[in-house]
Every structure is written in C-alpha cells, then in structure tokens.
Amino acid sequence: MSDTTGLTHDEILRTIRRHTVAVVPEIDSARIVPERTLDELGCNSIDRAEILTGVLEELDVDLPLEKLTSGATVEELARLMGEHR
C-alpha cells in the first residue's frame, strides 16, 4: 500500500477515473465527471465493486463497500474516501 498522507481530493478523483477506465475501457474518461454516478456511466454492480475495491486498496482506505452506495456521485465517493484515509 502507498502512503496517502498528502493525497488531494483531485488525486482521489483521478484515481477513481483511472480505475473506472481500467475496469470498463469503453467509458471515455472525459465522461467521468464529479457530478455523475458510476451507474450513469454504464457500470454494473460488478464493475462498481471492482472499481471501488481497486481504489480503496490503492489509496489504503479502510471503508466498507456497503458505505459506497451505487447512487453516490463520483464527487461523493471521492469525498467519503478522503474522509476515511
């Protein structure tokens, strides 16, 4: 795991964007904006779990997936992850 002490909110957003494109490559990264949900981007429940698990592991965030609801926007996900680093 990496040290995320100095991680900014924008870096968390970039990490979410990178993992989303890695899991669902057909999603254009320009569509992954803070106001959208992963559902709106076309991610199914398995995609979401894989994306969020990867982000949580990379950022060394201890947060149960159940806290990251499918209706949360990318912004809300990033904020929640930032609060639990």
Secondary structure as UniProt FT lines:
FT   TURN            5..6
FT   HELIX           9..23
FT   TURN            25..26
FT   HELIX           29..31
FT   TURN            34..35
FT   TURN            38..42
FT   HELIX           45..59
FT   HELIX           65..67
FT   TURN            70..71
FT   HELIX           74..83
//
